Amino acid sequence: MVFVFDLGGVLSDIDVQGFLNRLHRLMPEGGHAGLDPDVLLAGGGDSFLHEYELGNLSSKQALQHFHEFCRPEVTDEQIRQVWLSELAPVQENKKALLRHLRRQGHTVCMLSNTNDMHWQFIEPMFCYDGYTLHDHFDHVFLSFRLHLHKPEKPIFDEVCRTVPQGQEIIYIDDAERNRKAGEAMGWRTFASIDECIFELLSNNK
């Protein structure tokens, strides 16, 4: 089988509201006229974070956009730390599961809408105690490197072109719109790792 894991919301817990609260604390009192930080996370094509996830903006350019929300004295590092705080560390049991699946002969992939700052934060979590990223994944598909974005079909096509043919693809993603795109490709989808494991174990009884 081929297992395809989302990053934020599946392998790493995400704290969107906490991030927004911390971002608000960097803003002038009363916020910034005409700019709503809640809107920038909506994922629309007019959001600079959407462009950042597509790799069309550099981290430096993304930080410049964040500064539009913030008080003049706020530094790049303060913004970076707030932005990184959206993602929680990847738990050891999830990393162990990835390695176990690979040892069992399955193909294991990550498919994520993410950006350079988040990836620079996350990647070292898979590189420790002698392990490397490739001990956990056969393939990593990242929106900012591919210039492709879920739930659009081309990024799913890229996965299909790369993984072994003729095998069932198990796709775990917390976003319904992404799961629907996976289902349209004929993939078997789940909203969480726990749901996936329960279903697979139940079917093997």
C-alpha positions in Angstrom: 0.0 0.0 0.0 0.9 3.6 -0.4 0.3 5.9 2.6 0.1 9.6 2.0 0.1 11.9 5.1 -0.8 15.5 5.4 1.5 17.5 7.7 -0.5 20.2 9.6 -3.5 18.7 11.4 -2.3 15.2 10.9 1.4 14.7 11.7 1.7 18.0 13.5 -1.1 19.5 15.5 -2.0 23.0 14.5 -3.1 25.9 16.7 -4.6 28.5 14.3 -6.5 30.4 16.9 -3.4 30.5 19.2 -1.4 31.9 16.3 -3.9 34.5 15.6 -4.0 35.6 19.2 -0.2 35.9 19.3 -0.2 37.8 16.1 -2.8 40.2 17.5 -0.4 40.9 20.4 2.1 42.1 17.9 -0.4 44.5 16.2 -1.1 48.1 17.2 -3.9 48.6 19.7 -7.2 48.2 17.8 -5.5 46.3 15.0 -4.4 47.6 11.6 -7.1 49.4 9.5 -7.9 47.5 6.3 -6.0 44.3 7.3 -7.6 41.4 9.0 -5.2 38.6 10.1 -8.2 36.1 10.2 -8.7 36.6 6.5 -5.0 35.9 5.6 -5.4 32.2 6.7 -8.5 31.5 4.7 -6.4 30.0 1.9 -7.8 32.1 -1.0 -5.7 33.0 -4.0 -5.5 36.7 -2.9 -3.8 35.8 0.4 0.0 36.4 0.6 0.2 33.2 2.6 -1.4 31.3 -0.3 1.4 32.7 -2.5 4.0 31.8 0.1 2.7 28.2 0.2 3.0 28.1 -3.6 6.6 29.2 -3.4 5.9 32.5 -5.2 7.1 34.5 -2.3 10.4 34.1 -0.3 10.4 34.0 3.4 11.8 37.5 3.5 8.9 38.7 1.4 6.4 36.9 3.6 7.9 38.6 6.7 7.5 41.9 5.0 3.8 41.2 4.5 3.5 40.2 8.2 5.1 43.5 9.2 2.1 45.3 7.6 0.0 43.9 10.5 2.5 44.7 13.3 3.8 47.6 15.4 6.9 49.3 13.9 9.3 47.9 16.7 8.3 44.3 16.1 11.3 42.3 14.7 11.5 39.6 12.0 12.4 37.1 14.7 9.4 37.9 16.8 7.1 37.4 13.8 8.9 34.2 12.8 8.4 32.7 16.3 4.7 33.6 16.3 4.3 32.0 12.8 6.1 28.9 13.8 4.0 28.6 17.0 1.1 27.5 14.8 2.7 24.1 14.4 3.3 21.7 17.3 6.3 19.3 17.4 5.7 16.0 15.6 5.0 13.4 18.3 7.4 10.4 18.6 4.7 7.8 18.2 3.8 9.3 14.8 7.4 9.2 13.7 7.7 5.6 14.9 4.5 4.7 12.9 6.0 6.1 9.7 9.2 4.1 10.2 7.2 1.0 11.0 5.1 1.3 7.8 8.3 1.6 5.7 9.8 -1.4 7.4 6.7 -3.3 6.5 7.3 -2.6 2.8 4.7 0.2 2.4 5.5 3.4 0.5 5.1 6.4 2.8 4.7 10.0 1.6 4.0 13.4 2.9 1.7 15.7 0.9 1.5 19.2 2.4 0.5 22.7 1.6 3.3 24.3 3.5 6.0 27.0 3.3 9.7 27.4 3.7 9.7 28.7 7.4 7.4 26.0 8.6 9.4 23.3 6.7 12.7 24.5 8.1 11.1 24.1 11.6 9.6 20.7 10.9 12.2 18.9 8.9 14.8 18.6 11.7 12.2 16.7 13.8 12.6 13.8 11.5 16.4 14.0 11.6 17.6 12.8 15.0 19.3 9.9 16.8 20.8 8.7 13.5 17.4 8.9 11.6 17.0 11.0 8.5 14.0 12.3 6.7 14.2 9.3 4.3 13.9 6.9 7.2 10.4 8.3 7.6 9.3 9.0 4.0 9.9 7.6 0.5 8.7 10.8 -1.0 7.9 14.3 0.2 5.5 16.5 -1.8 5.6 20.1 -0.6 3.4 22.9 -2.2 6.1 25.6 -2.0 8.6 23.4 -3.8 6.3 22.1 -6.5 4.4 25.4 -7.0 1.2 23.3 -6.7 -1.5 23.5 -4.1 -4.1 21.1 -2.6 -6.9 20.6 -3.4 -6.1 21.3 -7.1 -5.7 18.1 -9.1 -2.1 18.7 -10.5 -0.5 18.1 -7.1 -2.4 14.8 -6.7 -1.3 13.9 -10.2 2.3 14.4 -9.2 1.9 11.9 -6.4 0.3 9.4 -8.7 3.2 9.7 -11.2 5.8 9.2 -8.5 4.5 6.3 -6.3 4.4 2.6 -7.3 1.6 1.9 -9.7 -1.3 -0.5 -9.1 -1.3 -0.1 -5.3 -4.0 1.2 -3.1 -3.4 4.7 -1.9 -4.4 5.5 1.7 -4.6 9.3 2.2 -4.9 11.0 5.6 -5.8 14.7 5.6 -7.8 16.7 8.1 -9.3 19.0 5.4 -12.5 17.7 3.8 -11.8 19.5 0.5 -8.5 17.8 0.2 -10.0 14.4 1.1 -12.6 14.9 -1.6 -9.9 15.7 -4.1 -8.1 12.5 -3.1 -11.3 10.5 -3.4 -11.8 11.8 -6.9 -8.4 10.2 -7.7 -9.6 6.9 -6.4 -7.7 7.2 -3.1 -9.1 5.8 0.2 -9.3 8.8 2.6 -9.3 9.3 6.3 -9.5 12.5 8.5 -7.0 11.3 11.1 -4.3 8.7 11.8 -6.5 7.2 14.6 -9.4 6.8 12.2 -7.2 5.2 9.6 -5.6 2.7 12.0 -9.0 1.8 13.5 -10.5 1.1 10.1 -7.6 -0.9 8.8 -7.4 -3.0 11.9 -11.1 -3.6 11.9 -11.0 -4.8 8.3 -8.2 -7.2 9.2 -10.1 -8.9 12.0 
